Amino acid sequence: MNNNNEIKYKVGMRLRCNICKREVEILKVGSGKIYCCGQLMKPVSQ
């Protein structure tokens, strides 16, 4: 079963935490998910 809510990470993608507003840029793609403040970080909409 394919989950459409999964984020496809790419090098250079920027993510933001909705709680503390921290932003990070992806430098290397692995198999894990990126969390901050206990929640998944969301891509920054441009």
KETI-947641 format. One line per field, with one value per residue: x, y, z negated of N, C-alpha, C in turn; residue in three letters; residue number from 1. Coordinates in steps of 0.001 Angstrom, whole numbers, plus 500000, padded with zeros to 6 digits. Atoms other than C-alpha are relative to their C-alpha. Last residue first. Layout:
residues N
nx = (X; ...) $
ny = (Y; ...) $
nz = (Z; ...) $
cax = (X; ...) $
cay = (Y; ...) $
caz = (Z; ...) $
cx = (X; ...) $
cy = (Y; ...) $
cz = (Z; ...) $
aa = (ALA; ...) $
i = (NUM; ...) $
end
This chain:
residues 46
nx = (499306; 500638; 500321; 499277; 500711; 499789; 499291; 500840; 500869; 501059; 499608; 500923; 499406; 500832; 500790; 501279; 499898; 501266; 499811; 498688; 499524; 499840; 498798; 499893; 498642; 499674; 498940; 500069; 501171; 500786; 500252; 501092; 500057; 501361; 500316; 498913; 499012; 498913; 498825; 499214; 498564; 499603; 499824; 500544; 499192; 500850) $
ny = (498866; 499702; 498577; 499209; 499856; 498682; 499994; 500103; 501167; 499771; 498904; 499512; 498909; 498803; 499573; 500710; 501350; 500732; 501392; 500129; 501376; 500359; 500765; 500449; 500302; 499271; 499044; 499591; 499145; 500505; 499106; 500445; 499332; 499707; 498594; 499123; 499781; 499068; 500470; 498950; 500050; 498926; 498757; 498888; 498795; 498819) $
nz = (499385; 498713; 499906; 498999; 498723; 499401; 498718; 498803; 500033; 500996; 500881; 501018; 500768; 499923; 501152; 500024; 500542; 500089; 499609; 499377; 499896; 498592; 499663; 498608; 499542; 498758; 500359; 501404; 500230; 501126; 501129; 500862; 501295; 500458; 499758; 500417; 498945; 500266; 499266; 499365; 500257; 500907; 499256; 500775; 499877; 500000) $
cax = (507663; 506099; 508546; 508386; 506915; 508828; 507283; 506241; 507877; 509337; 511316; 511193; 512898; 511998; 514483; 515687; 518540; 518905; 521877; 522103; 518468; 517928; 516568; 514112; 513070; 509571; 509263; 505881; 505268; 508811; 510114; 511747; 513889; 514727; 518337; 518830; 515434; 512988; 509801; 507214; 504768; 501110; 500389; 500961; 501443; 500000) $
cay = (528642; 526269; 525159; 521373; 520087; 518800; 515740; 516352; 515739; 519263; 518584; 515431; 514426; 511014; 508237; 506458; 508758; 511901; 514192; 517977; 518723; 522343; 523158; 525738; 526226; 527712; 526445; 524708; 524382; 523089; 524020; 522021; 523205; 520871; 521158; 517396; 515765; 514276; 512640; 513397; 510611; 511661; 509553; 506307; 503385; 500000) $
caz = (502195; 499704; 497016; 496712; 493431; 490385; 488776; 485181; 481787; 481478; 484687; 486817; 490074; 491516; 492156; 495313; 496238; 498321; 497678; 497362; 496584; 495578; 492133; 490826; 487196; 486807; 483174; 483609; 487373; 487945; 491393; 494193; 497104; 500011; 501231; 501534; 502042; 499525; 500792; 498123; 497372; 497420; 500539; 498618; 501025; 500000) $
cx = (499071; 500617; 499383; 499537; 500849; 499364; 500155; 500874; 499087; 498975; 498824; 500606; 498942; 500612; 499150; 499097; 498618; 500271; 498683; 500245; 501306; 500600; 500012; 501307; 499945; 501443; 500487; 501036; 499916; 498842; 499171; 499852; 498760; 500065; 498598; 499639; 501081; 500954; 501102; 501193; 500721; 501494; 500428; 500288; 499321; 500893) $
cy = (500800; 501269; 500245; 501458; 500801; 500013; 501427; 499974; 499837; 498855; 500227; 501178; 500594; 501054; 501221; 500453; 499365; 498589; 499264; 498598; 499965; 498607; 499754; 499251; 499531; 499811; 500825; 501083; 500511; 500963; 499277; 500979; 499523; 500660; 500401; 501432; 500914; 500067; 501033; 499355; 501067; 500006; 501166; 501310; 501147; 501242) $
cz = (500868; 500569; 501370; 499990; 500980; 501387; 500500; 501243; 501205; 499997; 499057; 499254; 499075; 499081; 500285; 498859; 499989; 499500; 499784; 500534; 500782; 500048; 501502; 500183; 501442; 500466; 501189; 499685; 498569; 499759; 498945; 498842; 499245; 498622; 499562; 500388; 499443; 501178; 499817; 500692; 500790; 499726; 499118; 500724; 499260; 500000) $
aa = (GLN; SER; VAL; PRO; LYS; MET; LEU; GLN; GLY; CYS; CYS; TYR; ILE; LYS; GLY; SER; GLY; VAL; LYS; LEU; ILE; GLU; VAL; GLU; ARG; LYS; CYS; ILE; ASN; CYS; ARG; LEU; ARG; MET; GLY; VAL; LYS; TYR; LYS; ILE; GLU; ASN; ASN; ASN; ASN; MET) $
i = (46; 45; 44; 43; 42; 41; 40; 39; 38; 37; 36; 35; 34; 33; 32; 31; 30; 29; 28; 27; 26; 25; 24; 23; 22; 21; 20; 19; 18; 17; 16; 15; 14; 13; 12; 11; 10; 9; 8; 7; 6; 5; 4; 3; 2; 1) $
end
